[in-house]
Amino acid sequence: MSTERSAIDTVCAMRAVLVALMLVLAGCGATGTTGSPSCDAAIYPADPLMGGEAEATTTGDVEAWALFFLRPDQVPDPAGVAGGPVSVFVNNQIKVVWTITGEGAFAASAVGPTDRIIQSDWEPQAHGGSNWERPGDEWDTGWTFPEPGCWTFEISRGPSTATLRIRVLG
């Protein structure tokens, strides 16, 4: 085996170990106000110039995803090289597009670290014509978090519900 090929294999193995470690650590963290094991969702870059995506925890046979649109100054690693999570900051408006399978009306809110409930900055709007390939229909929402800490998105579509916990930085 050539030295170059051996070096490539070593780098690939190190990346695999790093990814496994990140997955293990994603389940660790401070307990949120609702008693959840962690409020640090893995929001990893879907497109380094856009932001990141995360899968929500759902009830029943539904699937829900969030796609975070951030300004370039909110993306800590614009080149996507580090592969680290995307950060959300207090008092910086972000757009989040949601997909959720199922039937019925869509609703969204977020509960903060002091149990403060906020609504989207604008009425959720059906979002068609997308190239984001996740199951379900899409809605876009806007959020400005007034305080740092653990925030829990609560979304619903008819009887189906989903939650996504994120840490908002000060």
N, C-alpha and C positions, 0 to 999 in steps of 0.2 A: 504494500500500500504506500502511495506517495505521501510525503510529509504534508503537502498541501491538502490532500484528501483527509488525512488524519486530523489536521487542524479544523477543517470544516466539520467533521464528525464530532469533535470535542465541543465546538461552539454550539452545534445543534443539541447535543446532550445537555449542555449548560442551560440553554434556553428552555428545554423541556423541564428541567428541575426548577427553574425560576417560575415558569407558568404553574407548575404543581404547587409550589410554595405560595404563590399569589392566590390560588384557589383556596388553599387551606386558611390563609390569613384573612380572606374575604369573609369568612364566617366568624372571625374574632372581632371584638370591639366592645365599646361601652354599651350598656343596656339603655335602650330608649325609654321614654316615659311610659310606654304601654307595656313594658316588660319584655319586649322583643330581645332576642339575643344580640342583635347588632343593628345599628342604623347606618352602616356604611355599605350602601349598595355598590356593586361593581359596575360603574358607569365607564365603560371603556370606549375609546374612540371608534366610531363606525366609519367616520370620514374625518381625518385630522383637521380639516378646515371648517367642519360643521360643529362638532361636539361629540356626543357619545350616546350609546344606547344601553338600556338595561331591561331585563325581564322582570315583570311584576309578579308577586305572589297572588294567586287567584283562588276563588272558591269554585267548586264544581268543575265542569268540563269546559272551561273557557281558557283562553290564552290572552295575555296582555303584555304589551311592550311600550316603552317610553323612548322617544328619540329627542335628545337634548340639543337645541341649537344655541350656541354660545358665540359671543363676539370673539374675535381673535385674541384680545387681551385676557379672556377668561379661559383660554385653552393653554394649560401649562406647558405642553409639548407640541407645538404646532406641526412639527415634522412627523409626529407619531413614532419617533424612534424609541423612546423609553417604554412605550406601551402602558404607561401608568394611567390611573384613573383620572377622569375629568373632574375638575373641582367646580363647585357652585358656591358663590359668595353672596353675603348679605347685601341688600340694597342694590343688587344688579339684576335687572329684569332679564329673564331667560324665556325662550319659547320652548314648549315641550309638545311634541306631537305624540298622541297615544293611538295605539291600535288595541282593540279588544273584540274578541269574537262574541257571538251571541246576538240577541235581539233586544230591542227596546231603546228607551231614551238614555242618553249619555249624561253623566254628571261627574264633576271633579271638585275636590277640595284638598287642603293640606292642613295637617295638625302639627303644631310646633312643640318645642321642648317644654313650654309652660302650658300646654293644652290649648293654646290659641289656635283658632280655626281661621284660615284665610281661603278666599275664593280666587279663581283665576282672574287676572287683571282685565280680561275681556271675556265675554260670553263664549264658551266653547263653540267652535265652528267646524262643521263637517269639512273634511279635507280630502278632496279627490285628486285624481291625476298624478299620483305619487309614483316614484320609482323605488320606494322603500319596501322591501319584500318581507313583510310580516303579515300573519293572518289577521283577518278582521277588518272592520272599517276604521277610518282615521278621523281624529278630531285634533285641532290645535288649540293650545291653551298658553297663557302667559303668566309668569309668576315673578313676584318680587318678595323675597323673604325678609321680614323686618328684623329678625334676630338670628344669631348663629345658633347652631345646635342640631339636634336630630329632628328632622321633619318627615312626616309620613304622608305621602300622597294617598288619597282614598278615591278610587274611581269606580264607577258602576255603569252598567248597561242593563237596564231592566233588573232582574233579580241577581245578576252576576256581579261580583265585586272583585276588586283587585287592590293591593296595597304595594307601595314601593317606598322604602325608607332611605333617605339620603342625609348626609351630614353637610350642613351649610356652614361655610367658614366665615369668620369675622373679618 
